[in-house]
Amino acid sequence: MTTTTSSLPGAPPADLDDLIAVESAAFLSRQPKSRVMYERACQSLAGGATSNWQIAEPQAVWLSHGTGSKVYDVDGTEYSDFHGGYGVSLAGHAHPAVVTAVSKRVRRGTHFAQPTSDAIVVAEELAQRFGLPQWRFANSGTEATMDAVHLMRAVTGRDLILKVEGCYHGHHDSVQVSVLPEESEVGPADRPLGVAGNSGIPAAIRNLVVVVGFNDLAAVERALTEHADRIAGMIVEPVMMNAGIIPPDDGYLAGLRDLLHAHGALLTFDEVKTGFTTGPGGVTALSGVTPDLVCLAKALGGGTPTAAIGGTSEVMSWIADGRYEQCGTFNGNPLTMAATRAVLTEVLVPEAYEHLERLRLRMQRGIEQVIAEHDLPWHVVTAGAKGCVTFLPDPIRNFRDFLGIDGRFGHAHWLVQHNGGVFLPPWGKVEQWLISVQHTEVDIDRFVDNLTNFASRVANI
Ligand SMILES: Cc1ncc(COP(=O)(O)O)c(C=O)c1O
């Protein structure tokens, strides 16, 4: 096992592109085995990876294992893991409670396509945390938001949905609109154009999605009036977490619920990222705004692939009596339910949230100090276990503000952190860190030290 040494602040790079070139070279020279893996993988795995999001610049990092707050790459390097598998690893890696639960279950059979008792405990726990009485399970965030969109359409008998520009809700057709559009495509801020988020999305489906800006209640009201009796509902990340972190304005979430209900439409919170990481009952509990539907995934399963959808009795009655078929061979799979039960009842307990809050504060204060000492036009945003450095001076309120961030900062920061033994999600300015319940102050300080290195070099440009 080796640990990495961050490149020391020495001669300042001529500019940000030079800094990226220097760090990319260090990154590649540290990881020859990842290169070999990649080259072999290209023969049998499309693009040499198992998801397009695993393809990083300058090269995907192949991992061997993870334990506690650390992950290890195939070259033997240890990292403090703030990537958290895109927001999944809130429990950390190989948490003893999850290991025990999964080990016990695996010996008793892992799949029947019939319910097991753990599913009831999980549903009861979710009902209590999120204030919604009825639950179902799925296997990914994509499936959960797909069911939510189907349900909003089924219950209201309407086809249009409202979606926020810059929110990501997975890769099914209805939500692959205006996910990360280019500045040249977006149209006017008060009437964003619906831009296809992937190839293979029919225009007919795109035309069923009305796009609005985040924190813009007036746009929602106008859309509901202009498309009277045609909008089934709105899906929204209650704190945007696929464009850095963008919190809702005071009153925004309650305003959405009231407007939608006044027009006979429904509200879905996509808490795939925010659920559990922002608090035990996600933004739903923090804001006191209970939507008609909540989607959960990522941290829910403690590293096993599971998702949940919760709803009001009225909405979920459509599932209960079969008017909407919510189904899936692996739904409520015994292995994932055992892991999820352990996560909810043994890992994400009040003391764990106290620990996360102490680490959040240490991270926030450390970063604020670095920014102030180097007099840089940046700021830090945190939301529970999640956080990011925003490379702009002022708070951002929507996707249009986010477009103003120079993406090279996020990429350079990712490289410097990685070369300094801290693993962040590779998507630069889009993503955030995740602190797990197994992280310690040592992990936080490593991050802040690397940021100091980065800040001093950028300040010299
Ligand atoms: C807010 C949000 N919703 C849904 C999804 C889709 O989840 P999955 O990748 O498990 O399908 C993601 C994935 O990043 C997400 O961030």
The ligand as a Gaussian input file, in Angstrom:
#p B3LYP/6-31G(d) Opt

LIG

0 1
 C      -31.046000      13.323000      -8.085000
 C      -30.863000      12.025000      -8.824000
 N      -31.936000      11.325000      -9.200000
 C      -31.839000      10.157000      -9.848000
 C      -30.594000       9.634000     -10.151000
 C      -30.498000       8.320000     -10.876000
 O      -30.042000       7.342000     -10.013000
 P      -29.385000       6.000000     -10.604000
 O      -28.049000       6.378000     -11.143000
 O      -29.318000       5.093000      -9.404000
 O      -30.301000       5.485000     -11.641000
 C      -29.444000      10.319000      -9.769000
 C      -28.100000       9.788000     -10.075000
 O      -27.092000      10.421000      -9.896000
 C      -29.581000      11.570000      -9.103000
 O      -28.508000      12.290000      -8.735000

